[in-house]
């Protein structure tokens, strides 16, 4: 999997956004240009195996991680560190 060169600060932010329940993969793609498969590959590379497995269990099937599957759009929290409107 080809991953773009990201600095340590950007990698840490991607990891943080991926762990957040309400931050969709689309927001990570908008801010860092990483598709869902690339985020998964980055998480696998940067985390311990047990932590990665725990994260995958949490996000698999979680509707809030995909904009198209969400039941809500308006009134959601947006971090000041997150780009977009």
Backbone as a printed PyTorch tensor [residue, N CA C, xyz], in Angstrom:
tensor([[[  0.8580,  -1.1810,   0.0000],
         [  0.0000,   0.0000,   0.0000],
         [  0.8970,   1.2330,   0.0000]],

        [[  0.6400,   2.1280,  -0.9370],
         [  1.4020,   3.3690,  -1.0140],
         [  0.8180,   4.3850,  -0.0500]],

        [[  1.6420,   4.8160,   0.8710],
         [  1.2420,   5.8490,   1.8130],
         [  2.0440,   7.1060,   1.5180]],

        [[  1.3970,   8.2660,   1.5080],
         [  2.1460,   9.5010,   1.2830],
         [  3.0860,   9.7730,   2.4550]],

        [[  4.1280,  10.5330,   2.1810],
         [  5.0570,  10.9100,   3.2530],
         [  4.3790,  11.9360,   4.1420]],

        [[  4.1830,  11.5710,   5.3860],
         [  3.5720,  12.4620,   6.3690],
         [  4.5640,  12.6940,   7.4900]],

        [[  4.5810,  13.9130,   8.0090],
         [  5.4550,  14.1790,   9.1500],
         [  4.8340,  13.5810,  10.4120]],

        [[  5.6020,  13.5400,  11.4590],
         [  5.1630,  12.9120,  12.7160],
         [  3.8940,  13.5610,  13.2520]],

        [[  3.8040,  14.8680,  13.1620],
         [  2.6230,  15.5770,  13.6710],
         [  1.3710,  15.1710,  12.8880]],

        [[  1.4970,  15.0560,  11.5760],
         [  0.3580,  14.6520,  10.7450],
         [ -0.0510,  13.2100,  11.0240]],

        [[  0.9250,  12.3290,  11.1930],
         [  0.6240,  10.9330,  11.5140],
         [ -0.1200,  10.8530,  12.8370]],

        [[  0.3450,  11.5970,  13.8250],
         [ -0.3180,  11.5950,  15.1290],
         [ -1.7530,  12.1020,  15.0250]],

        [[ -1.9770,  13.1210,  14.2000],
         [ -3.3320,  13.6690,  14.0350],
         [ -4.2410,  12.6670,  13.3250]],

        [[ -3.7150,  11.9750,  12.3050],
         [ -4.5040,  10.9540,  11.6150],
         [ -4.8900,   9.8510,  12.5940]],

        [[ -3.9440,   9.3970,  13.4130],
         [ -4.2330,   8.3600,  14.4050],
         [ -5.3180,   8.8340,  15.3750]],

        [[ -5.2030,  10.0800,  15.8070],
         [ -6.1880,  10.6420,  16.7320],
         [ -7.5700,  10.6950,  16.0800]],

        [[ -7.6340,  11.1600,  14.8390],
         [ -8.9140,  11.2620,  14.1380],
         [ -9.5160,   9.8820,  13.8910]],

        [[ -8.6720,   8.9060,  13.5780],
         [ -9.1640,   7.5510,  13.3290],
         [ -9.7400,   6.9370,  14.5990]],

        [[ -9.1760,   7.2560,  15.7590],
         [ -9.6840,   6.7160,  17.0290],
         [-10.9910,   7.3720,  17.4340]],

        [[-11.2130,   8.6260,  17.0020],
         [-12.4300,   9.3340,  17.3940],
         [-13.6510,   8.6750,  16.7460]],

        [[-14.6760,   8.4150,  17.5260],
         [-15.8640,   7.7290,  17.0300],
         [-16.6120,   8.5430,  15.9830]],

        [[-16.6890,   9.8340,  16.1550],
         [-17.5200,  10.6570,  15.2830],
         [-16.7620,  11.2730,  14.1140]],

        [[-15.4800,  11.0270,  13.9780],
         [-14.7260,  11.5720,  12.8510],
         [-14.7690,  10.5630,  11.7070]],

        [[-15.4270,  10.9210,  10.6070],
         [-15.5440,   9.9700,   9.4940],
         [-14.2420,   9.8660,   8.6940]],

        [[-14.0940,   8.7740,   7.9930],
         [-12.9190,   8.5930,   7.1430],
         [-12.8570,   9.6740,   6.0680]],

        [[-14.0160,  10.1980,   5.6610],
         [-14.0500,  11.2550,   4.6540],
         [-13.3610,  12.5240,   5.1500]],

        [[-13.4510,  12.8070,   6.4480],
         [-12.7730,  13.9800,   7.0060],
         [-11.2560,  13.7930,   6.9610]],

        [[-10.8010,  12.5800,   7.2000],
         [ -9.3680,  12.2890,   7.1170],
         [ -8.9070,  12.4200,   5.6700]],

        [[ -9.7310,  11.9490,   4.7350],
         [ -9.3980,  12.0610,   3.3100],
         [ -9.3180,  13.5280,   2.8900]],

        [[-10.2510,  14.3380,   3.3660],
         [-10.2660,  15.7610,   3.0330],
         [ -9.0260,  16.4700,   3.5680]],

        [[ -8.6690,  16.1860,   4.8030],
         [ -7.5750,  16.8980,   5.4470],
         [ -6.2000,  16.3720,   5.0490]],

        [[ -6.0610,  15.0480,   4.8800],
         [ -4.7370,  14.4610,   4.6560],
         [ -4.6030,  13.7220,   3.3260]],

        [[ -5.6930,  13.5570,   2.5910],
         [ -5.6350,  12.8730,   1.3130],
         [ -5.4710,  11.3670,   1.4200]],

        [[ -5.8430,  10.7870,   2.5620],
         [ -5.7330,   9.3430,   2.7800],
         [ -7.0980,   8.6930,   2.6530]],

        [[ -7.2050,   7.6840,   1.8310],
         [ -8.4380,   6.9250,   1.7160],
         [ -8.5330,   5.9470,   2.8910]],

        [[ -9.6930,   5.3580,   3.0840],
         [ -9.9180,   4.4610,   4.2200],
         [ -8.8810,   3.3370,   4.2800]],

        [[ -8.5830,   2.7100,   3.1520],
         [ -7.5960,   1.6250,   3.1370],
         [ -6.2130,   2.1150,   3.5450]],

        [[ -5.8700,   3.3420,   3.1740],
         [ -4.5790,   3.9010,   3.5620],
         [ -4.5390,   4.2020,   5.0580]],

        [[ -5.6600,   4.6650,   5.6050],
         [ -5.7360,   4.9180,   7.0530],
         [ -5.5550,   3.5990,   7.8030]],

        [[ -6.1990,   2.5490,   7.3250],
         [ -6.0780,   1.2340,   7.9640],
         [ -4.6260,   0.7660,   7.9110]],

        [[ -3.9770,   0.9340,   6.7500],
         [ -2.5710,   0.5310,   6.6090],
         [ -1.6680,   1.3520,   7.5340]],

        [[ -1.9540,   2.6470,   7.6540],
         [ -1.1650,   3.5020,   8.5490],
         [ -1.3600,   3.0780,  10.0030]],

        [[ -2.5980,   2.8000,  10.3820],
         [ -2.8760,   2.3600,  11.7500],
         [ -2.1570,   1.0410,  12.0350]],

        [[ -2.1930,   0.1270,  11.0730],
         [ -1.5170,  -1.1570,  11.2450],
         [ -0.0070,  -0.9510,  11.4340]],

        [[  0.5590,  -0.0420,  10.6530],
         [  2.0010,   0.2140,  10.7130],
         [  2.4230,   0.9110,  12.0100]],

        [[  1.6090,   1.8360,  12.4830],
         [  2.0080,   2.6860,  13.6030],
         [  1.6220,   2.1500,  14.9800]],

        [[  0.6940,   1.2050,  15.0280],
         [  0.2050,   0.7390,  16.3220],
         [  0.7070,  -0.6600,  16.6390]],

        [[  0.6660,  -0.9840,  17.9360],
         [  0.9330,  -2.3680,  18.3320],
         [ -0.1770,  -3.2420,  17.7710]],

        [[  0.1210,  -4.4900,  17.5250],
         [ -0.8420,  -5.4180,  16.9330],
         [ -2.1290,  -5.4910,  17.7470]],

        [[ -2.0100,  -5.5980,  19.0520],
         [ -3.2100,  -5.7150,  19.8920],
         [ -4.0450,  -4.4260,  19.8470]],

        [[ -3.3920,  -3.2820,  19.8130],
         [ -4.1140,  -2.0060,  19.7290],
         [ -4.8140,  -1.8700,  18.3870]],

        [[ -4.1340,  -2.3090,  17.3190],
         [ -4.7370,  -2.2530,  15.9950],
         [ -5.9880,  -3.1310,  15.9450]],

        [[ -5.9090,  -4.3360,  16.4680],
         [ -7.0590,  -5.2470,  16.4800],
         [ -8.2320,  -4.6450,  17.2510]],

        [[ -7.9300,  -4.0330,  18.3880],
         [ -8.9660,  -3.4050,  19.1980],
         [ -9.6230,  -2.2580,  18.4100]],

        [[ -8.8120,  -1.4560,  17.7320],
         [ -9.3450,  -0.3570,  16.9370],
         [-10.2250,  -0.8830,  15.8030]],

        [[ -9.7740,  -1.9230,  15.1030],
         [-10.5410,  -2.4870,  13.9910],
         [-11.8850,  -3.0210,  14.4710]],

        [[-11.9020,  -3.6550,  15.6380],
         [-13.1720,  -4.1370,  16.1890],
         [-14.1150,  -2.9670,  16.4540]],

        [[-13.5650,  -1.8520,  16.9430],
         [-14.3940,  -0.6880,  17.2660],
         [-14.9740,  -0.0320,  16.0240]],

        [[-14.1760,   0.1080,  14.9640],
         [-14.6510,   0.8650,  13.8030],
         [-15.3760,   0.0150,  12.7720]],

        [[-15.2180,  -1.2930,  12.8150],
         [-15.8850,  -2.1460,  11.8360],
         [-17.3990,  -2.0700,  12.0250]],

        [[-18.0680,  -1.6430,  10.9910],
         [-19.5170,  -1.5440,  11.0390],
         [-20.0530,  -0.3310,  11.7710]],

        [[-19.1880,   0.5550,  12.2130],
         [-19.6270,   1.7500,  12.9380],
         [-20.1380,   2.7780,  11.9300]],

        [[-21.3900,   3.1460,  12.0470],
         [-21.9960,   4.0620,  11.0880],
         [-21.3830,   5.4570,  11.1350]],

        [[-20.8930,   5.8810,  12.2670],
         [-20.3760,   7.2460,  12.3810],
         [-19.0460,   7.4350,  11.6580]],

        [[-18.3960,   6.3620,  11.2430],
         [-17.1180,   6.4900,  10.5560],
         [-17.2840,   6.7100,   9.0530]],

        [[-18.5320,   6.6910,   8.5540],
         [-18.7980,   6.9080,   7.1310],
         [-19.9450,   7.9020,   6.9930]],

        [[-19.7180,   8.9920,   6.2770],
         [-20.7480,  10.0240,   6.1300],
         [-22.0310,   9.4820,   5.5140]],

        [[-21.9270,   8.5920,   4.5430],
         [-23.1030,   8.0750,   3.8540],
         [-23.9900,   7.2320,   4.7640]],

        [[-23.4370,   6.6620,   5.8230],
         [-24.2050,   5.7820,   6.7050],
         [-24.7260,   6.4880,   7.9530]],

        [[-24.3890,   7.7580,   8.1110],
         [-24.8190,   8.4880,   9.3070],
         [-26.2910,   8.8210,   9.2500]],

        [[-26.9280,   8.8760,  10.4250],
         [-28.3300,   9.2910,  10.4920],
         [-28.4130,  10.7960,  10.7380]],

        [[-27.3020,  11.4490,  11.0260],
         [-27.3150,  12.8650,  11.3480],
         [-26.2320,  13.5820,  10.5500]],

        [[-26.4560,  14.8430,  10.2830],
         [-25.4430,  15.6740,   9.6310],
         [-25.3170,  17.0080,  10.3440]],

        [[-26.4410,  17.6340,  10.6500],
         [-26.4230,  18.9440,  11.2720],
         [-26.1640,  18.8250,  12.7610]],

        [[-25.4860,  19.8250,  13.3000],
         [-25.2720,  19.9000,  14.7240],
         [-24.1980,  18.9920,  15.2620]],

        [[-23.3710,  18.4310,  14.3960],
         [-22.3280,  17.5560,  14.9130],
         [-21.1090,  18.3680,  15.3110]],

        [[-20.3450,  17.8560,  16.2440],
         [-19.1510,  18.5250,  16.7460],
         [-18.0460,  18.4640,  15.7100]],

        [[-17.3130,  19.5680,  15.5580],
         [-16.1550,  19.6060,  14.6660],
         [-15.0040,  20.2210,  15.4450]],

        [[-13.9040,  19.5060,  15.5100],
         [-12.7210,  19.9910,  16.2000],
         [-12.1700,  21.2120,  15.4860]],

        [[-11.5590,  22.1120,  16.2100],
         [-10.9470,  23.2960,  15.6020],
         [ -9.7440,  22.9130,  14.7440]],

        [[ -9.1670,  21.7040,  14.9780],
         [ -8.0360,  21.2400,  14.1980],
         [ -8.4670,  20.6380,  12.8670]],

        [[ -9.7530,  20.4660,  12.6550],
         [-10.2750,  19.7750,  11.4810],
         [-10.6340,  20.7840,  10.3930]],

        [[-10.1980,  20.5250,   9.1730],
         [-10.5000,  21.4100,   8.0470],
         [-11.8870,  21.1220,   7.5190]],

        [[-12.3740,  22.0290,   6.6930],
         [-13.6770,  21.8330,   6.0490],
         [-14.7650,  22.5810,   6.7770]],

        [[-15.9360,  22.5700,   6.1920],
         [-17.0360,  23.2770,   6.8450],
         [-18.0520,  22.3470,   7.4300]]])
